[in-house]
């Protein structure tokens, strides 16, 4: 209570001099009053210490000059007797304004802090997404030498492009592109230009492929590995041969070597087996 009473006595006694001293330096009246009120309000909680340790008239005047942009005058005290006391000009109204301004600044600071936290959270989430996003799909233009979509060595071959796509469990031709189920369980659509994106409505044949007709004139040691429909009608059959070492068939060899493709028309007329060398010696799949 003593410190508060001393603060009030100082305010009442020096208000006119503090405001008048600023006005005499060219500070507009309202700006001068608000500056005095804000400076004194900020000092209220530490008033006892300031009175005990400082020359308050000197330190407050220096703070007021800095707040209002006036040139510094170290050691200069508040001017005395520059204005007479005016009962119509009291500090109460301006202290209320100063308190309102301080609350508004604190509220703005709190809002900025919350906004900063939200921005930081968004940036962190964005970074996590960026770091976790899948690597860009590699696409190169290359005409498909086979009449069907095929997969080998983590590459899916469409009509005009080759798409790097690891972990493909199953795939089928879909329009001008393909649908594929990845090892992760995700189903993606691969467009004709190599663009890969998720899909919630894959074609039914991905889960329920059509049954291929039997391949006529199958060799004694030939095994049909996979079959896929050819656009426009007919089927392509992927063959593997179980011929033993010493066999003279250099066209179709065992799993460790090349495989061959036989293309049959809708009326079951089939061409000669075509050795698949485009897979680079790796295992090739048609679905």
C-alpha positions as CSV (number, residue, x, y, z in Angstrom):
1,X,0.0,0.0,0.0
2,X,2.9,2.4,0.8
3,X,4.5,2.0,-2.6
4,X,1.1,2.4,-4.4
5,X,0.4,5.6,-2.4
6,X,3.8,7.0,-3.2
7,X,3.3,6.2,-6.8
8,X,0.0,8.0,-6.8
9,X,1.4,11.1,-5.1
10,X,4.3,11.2,-7.6
11,X,1.9,10.9,-10.5
12,X,-0.4,13.7,-9.2
13,X,2.5,15.9,-8.5
14,X,4.5,15.5,-11.7
15,X,1.8,14.8,-14.3
16,X,1.6,18.3,-15.6
17,X,5.4,18.7,-15.7
18,X,5.9,15.4,-17.5
19,X,3.3,16.1,-20.1
20,X,4.2,19.8,-20.4
21,X,7.9,18.9,-20.9
22,X,7.1,16.7,-23.8
23,X,4.7,19.2,-25.4
24,X,7.4,21.9,-25.1
25,X,9.7,19.5,-27.1
26,X,7.0,19.3,-29.9
27,X,5.3,16.1,-28.9
28,X,1.5,16.3,-29.7
29,X,-0.7,16.6,-26.6
30,X,-2.5,13.3,-26.8
31,X,0.7,11.4,-27.7
32,X,2.5,13.1,-24.8
33,X,-0.2,12.1,-22.3
34,X,-0.4,8.5,-23.5
35,X,3.4,8.2,-23.4
36,X,3.6,9.4,-19.8
37,X,0.7,7.1,-18.7
38,X,2.3,4.0,-20.4
39,X,5.8,4.7,-19.0
40,X,4.5,5.3,-15.5
41,X,2.2,2.3,-15.7
42,X,5.1,0.0,-16.7
43,X,7.0,1.3,-13.6
44,X,4.2,0.8,-11.1
45,X,5.1,-2.7,-10.1
46,X,8.8,-1.8,-9.4
47,X,8.2,1.6,-8.1
48,X,9.6,1.0,-4.6
49,X,12.8,-0.3,-6.1
50,X,13.1,2.5,-8.6
51,X,12.6,5.2,-5.9
52,X,15.2,3.4,-3.7
53,X,17.9,2.8,-6.4
54,X,17.4,5.5,-9.0
55,X,16.9,9.2,-9.5
56,X,13.4,8.7,-10.7
57,X,13.0,12.1,-12.3
58,X,16.2,11.5,-14.4
59,X,15.4,7.9,-15.4
60,X,11.7,8.5,-16.2
61,X,12.6,11.5,-18.3
62,X,15.1,9.5,-20.3
63,X,12.6,6.7,-20.9
64,X,10.0,9.3,-22.0
65,X,12.3,10.9,-24.4
66,X,13.3,7.5,-25.9
67,X,9.6,6.5,-26.2
68,X,8.6,9.6,-28.0
69,X,11.7,9.8,-30.3
70,X,13.3,12.8,-28.7
71,X,17.1,13.2,-28.6
72,X,18.7,11.7,-25.5
73,X,19.9,14.0,-22.8
74,X,21.7,11.8,-20.2
75,X,21.3,13.0,-16.7
76,X,18.6,15.6,-17.4
77,X,15.7,15.5,-15.0
78,X,12.0,16.2,-15.6
79,X,11.4,19.9,-16.2
80,X,9.8,21.6,-13.2
81,X,7.0,24.2,-13.2
82,X,6.4,24.1,-17.0
83,X,2.6,23.8,-16.6
84,X,0.3,24.7,-13.7
85,X,-2.0,22.1,-12.3
86,X,-5.2,21.8,-14.2
87,X,-8.0,19.8,-12.5
88,X,-9.6,19.1,-15.9
89,X,-6.4,17.3,-17.1
90,X,-5.8,14.4,-14.7
91,X,-3.9,11.1,-15.4
92,X,-6.8,8.8,-14.6
93,X,-8.3,8.7,-18.1
94,X,-4.9,8.2,-19.7
95,X,-3.9,5.5,-17.3
96,X,-7.1,3.7,-18.4
97,X,-6.2,4.1,-22.0
98,X,-2.6,2.9,-21.3
99,X,-3.9,-0.2,-19.6
100,X,-6.2,-1.0,-22.5
101,X,-3.4,-0.5,-24.9
102,X,-1.2,-2.8,-22.9
103,X,-3.9,-5.5,-22.8
104,X,-4.4,-5.2,-26.5
105,X,-0.6,-5.6,-27.1
106,X,-0.6,-8.7,-24.9
107,X,-3.5,-10.1,-26.8
108,X,-1.8,-9.5,-30.1
109,X,1.3,-11.1,-28.8
110,X,-0.6,-14.1,-27.7
111,X,-2.3,-14.4,-31.1
112,X,1.0,-14.1,-32.8
113,X,2.4,-16.8,-30.6
114,X,-0.5,-19.1,-31.4
115,X,-0.2,-18.3,-35.1
116,X,3.5,-19.0,-34.9
117,X,2.9,-22.4,-33.3
118,X,0.3,-23.2,-35.9
119,X,2.7,-22.2,-38.7
120,X,5.5,-24.3,-37.1
121,X,3.1,-27.3,-36.8
122,X,2.1,-26.9,-40.5
123,X,5.7,-26.6,-41.6
124,X,6.6,-29.7,-39.5
125,X,3.7,-31.6,-41.0
126,X,4.7,-30.5,-44.4
127,X,8.3,-31.6,-43.9
128,X,7.1,-35.0,-42.6
129,X,4.9,-35.4,-45.7
130,X,7.8,-34.2,-48.0
131,X,10.2,-36.6,-46.4
132,X,7.8,-39.5,-46.5
133,X,6.5,-39.0,-50.0
134,X,7.4,-41.7,-52.5
135,X,10.3,-41.2,-54.8
136,X,9.4,-39.8,-58.2
137,X,8.5,-42.5,-60.7
138,X,11.1,-42.8,-63.5
139,X,9.6,-42.8,-67.0
140,X,11.3,-43.2,-70.3
141,X,9.9,-43.3,-73.8
142,X,10.4,-46.6,-75.5
143,X,8.2,-48.5,-77.9
144,X,6.9,-51.8,-76.6
145,X,8.3,-54.6,-78.7
146,X,5.6,-57.0,-77.4
147,X,1.9,-56.8,-78.1
148,X,0.9,-56.7,-74.5
149,X,1.8,-54.9,-71.2
150,X,4.6,-56.7,-69.4
151,X,6.8,-56.4,-66.3
152,X,10.4,-57.2,-65.7
153,X,13.2,-56.0,-63.4
154,X,10.9,-53.5,-61.6
155,X,9.8,-51.9,-64.9
156,X,6.3,-51.8,-66.4
157,X,6.3,-51.7,-70.2
158,X,3.3,-49.9,-71.8
159,X,2.8,-49.1,-75.5
160,X,5.1,-46.1,-75.6
161,X,6.8,-45.7,-72.2
162,X,8.6,-47.8,-69.6
163,X,7.7,-46.9,-66.0
164,X,9.9,-47.7,-63.1
165,X,7.6,-49.2,-60.5
166,X,9.0,-51.5,-57.8
167,X,7.0,-54.1,-55.8
168,X,4.3,-54.9,-58.4
169,X,2.3,-58.0,-57.2
170,X,-0.3,-58.1,-60.0
171,X,-1.2,-55.9,-63.0
172,X,-3.5,-55.9,-65.9
173,X,-3.9,-53.8,-69.0
174,X,-6.5,-51.0,-68.4
175,X,-7.5,-48.8,-71.3
176,X,-4.3,-47.3,-72.8
177,X,-2.5,-47.9,-69.5
178,X,-2.5,-50.4,-66.7
179,X,-3.7,-51.1,-63.2
180,X,-1.3,-52.6,-60.6
181,X,-1.5,-53.8,-57.1
182,X,1.7,-53.1,-55.2
183,X,3.3,-55.2,-52.4
184,X,2.1,-52.5,-49.9
185,X,-1.5,-53.3,-50.9
186,X,-2.0,-50.0,-52.7
187,X,-3.7,-50.1,-56.1
188,X,-2.5,-47.6,-58.6
189,X,-3.4,-46.6,-62.1
190,X,-0.6,-46.1,-64.6
191,X,-1.6,-43.8,-67.5
192,X,-0.4,-44.2,-71.0
193,X,2.2,-41.4,-70.5
194,X,3.6,-43.1,-67.3
195,X,1.7,-41.0,-64.7
196,X,1.1,-43.1,-61.6
197,X,-1.7,-42.3,-59.1
198,X,-4.0,-44.1,-56.7
199,X,-7.4,-45.4,-57.6
200,X,-10.4,-46.5,-55.6
201,X,-12.0,-48.3,-58.6
202,X,-9.6,-50.7,-60.2
203,X,-10.8,-52.9,-63.0
204,X,-12.5,-56.2,-62.0
205,X,-10.0,-58.3,-64.0
206,X,-7.2,-57.3,-61.6
207,X,-8.8,-59.6,-59.0
208,X,-10.6,-61.9,-61.4
209,X,-8.6,-62.3,-64.6
210,X,-10.3,-63.9,-67.6
211,X,-9.6,-67.5,-68.2
212,X,-7.3,-68.0,-71.2
213,X,-8.1,-70.7,-73.9
214,X,-5.7,-73.6,-74.1
215,X,-2.6,-73.2,-76.2
216,X,-2.7,-75.7,-79.1
217,X,0.4,-77.6,-80.1
218,X,2.2,-77.1,-76.8
219,X,5.6,-78.7,-76.7
220,X,6.3,-81.7,-74.6
221,X,8.5,-79.8,-72.3
222,X,6.8,-76.4,-72.5
223,X,4.9,-74.8,-69.6
224,X,2.5,-71.9,-70.0
225,X,3.6,-69.5,-67.3
226,X,1.0,-66.8,-67.9
227,X,-1.4,-65.6,-70.5
228,X,-2.9,-62.2,-71.2
229,X,-5.4,-60.9,-73.7
230,X,-4.1,-59.0,-76.7
231,X,-5.8,-55.8,-77.6
232,X,-8.2,-56.3,-80.5
233,X,-8.6,-60.0,-79.8
234,X,-6.5,-63.1,-79.2
235,X,-4.1,-64.1,-76.5
236,X,-0.4,-63.9,-75.7
237,X,1.1,-66.9,-73.9
238,X,4.3,-66.8,-71.9
239,X,6.2,-70.1,-72.2
240,X,8.9,-71.6,-70.2
241,X,10.8,-74.7,-71.3
242,X,12.0,-77.5,-69.1
243,X,14.4,-78.9,-71.6
244,X,17.4,-80.5,-70.1
245,X,21.0,-79.7,-70.7
246,X,22.1,-80.9,-74.1
247,X,18.9,-80.0,-75.8
248,X,19.4,-78.2,-79.0
249,X,16.7,-75.6,-78.5
250,X,18.4,-72.3,-78.0
251,X,15.2,-70.3,-78.4
252,X,13.5,-71.4,-75.2
253,X,15.5,-72.4,-72.1
254,X,14.8,-73.0,-68.4
255,X,13.9,-70.4,-65.7
256,X,17.5,-69.4,-65.5
257,X,17.4,-68.2,-69.1
258,X,15.1,-66.6,-71.6
259,X,11.4,-67.2,-72.0
260,X,9.3,-67.1,-75.2
261,X,6.0,-65.5,-76.2
262,X,3.4,-67.1,-78.4
263,X,0.7,-64.9,-79.8
264,X,-2.6,-66.6,-80.9
265,X,-5.5,-65.0,-82.7
266,X,-9.1,-65.2,-81.6
267,X,-9.6,-68.3,-83.8
268,X,-6.6,-70.0,-82.1
269,X,-4.2,-69.7,-84.9
270,X,-0.8,-69.2,-83.2
271,X,2.5,-67.8,-84.4
272,X,5.9,-69.1,-83.7
273,X,7.5,-68.7,-80.3
274,X,9.4,-65.5,-80.0
275,X,12.3,-65.4,-77.6
276,X,12.1,-62.5,-75.2
277,X,15.5,-60.9,-74.8
278,X,14.2,-57.5,-73.9
279,X,14.0,-58.3,-70.2
280,X,17.7,-58.4,-69.9
281,X,17.7,-62.0,-68.6
282,X,15.3,-61.2,-65.8
283,X,12.0,-62.9,-65.1
284,X,9.2,-61.4,-67.2
285,X,5.5,-61.3,-66.3
286,X,2.3,-60.6,-68.3
287,X,0.1,-60.0,-65.2
